Amino acid sequence: MTDASTGKVVVNRAMSLDGFIAGPGHTMDWIFEHLTSATFPEVMAATGAMLVGRGTYEVGKRMSEERTDYDGGAQFVLTHRPPAEPDPGVTFLTCDVEEAVATARHAAGGRNLEILGADVAAQCLRRGLVDEILVYVLPVLLGDGVRFTPSGLGRIDLEPFSSIRSGGVTMLRFRVRK
């Protein structure tokens, strides 16, 4: 049996300097101009599973033809609308966010659960399920797009504990104060 208690729940985000995690039309190709799995390999090594929202899954699916070098372990998609065609590499969950986190943490096998997607991350933050936030700040201004957090999230206090630079990318890490 795996020990889910040892891994952390980590919101993982790449962000433009002006606070966007996706550009207009949910474009994210600009991320790979600056960030690859080799930039901070320790993050991928610490990740045992990923929980993403349906929108992020769809964007990632479109981009996967371009970039397939990130292996974050088992992939779970939290959605109200599972696709008609199954995806053999993905488990679609239609439960509440707490159950989805528990399921994905178990699959992570004691490693970290990475949370991707603005909506799923906000749901996890609202319910106090997140241990850390990891942000890759990229040297680009997008001017418009999907903000780091949706409006109405409310205040969440963070404790910075790490700042590392690799090339033009700065990785910031914060503990969520509970």
Residue, then its C-alpha position, 0 to 999 in steps of 0.5 A: m500500500t502506498d503512503a499518500s501522506t508523504g507527498k505534497v499537494v502542489v499547485n504548479r504554474a508557469m506564469s508570464l511576468d504580468g500574471f497570466i498562466a495562458g495567453p489569449g485563446h488559452t494559448m500556452d505555447w509561449i511557455f515552451e520557449h522558456l521552460t522544458s522538463a530539463t529546466f528543473p528536473e527535480v520537480m518532475a522527479a518529485t511528482g507522482a501524479m497530476l490532477v488537471g481540469r478539463g480545459t487544461y487537459e484539452v489545451g495539453k492534448r492539443m500541445s502534446e503533439e509538440r511537447t511530450d517530454y514531461d512525465g508527471g506520473a498518473q494523470f487525472v482529469l476532474t470534469h463534469r463531462p468525460p469525453a465520449e472517446p476514452d484516453p488510455g493515459v488518463t483517468f477521468l473523475t466526476c467526483d468532488v474535488e476532495e475525493a479527486v485529490a485523495t484518489a490522485r494522491h494515492a496514485a502518486g505513491g508517496r510523491n507529490l500530486e501536481i495540480l494544474g489548471a486555474d479552476v481546479a487549483a482555485q477549488c483546491l485552494r478554497r478547500g485548504l487542500v494545497d500544501e505548496i505553490l510552485v511558480y515558474v516566472l517567465p520573461v514575457l509579458l502577455g497583456d491578456g489571457v487567463r490570470f494566475t487565479p480567478s477573481g473571487l478566490g479570496r486571500i490566501d497567505l503564503e510563506p516563501f521558502s525557495s527562489i531558484r533561477s535557471g536561464g531566464v526562468t525563476m522558480l518561486r516556491f511557497r508554502v500555503r499557511k493553514 
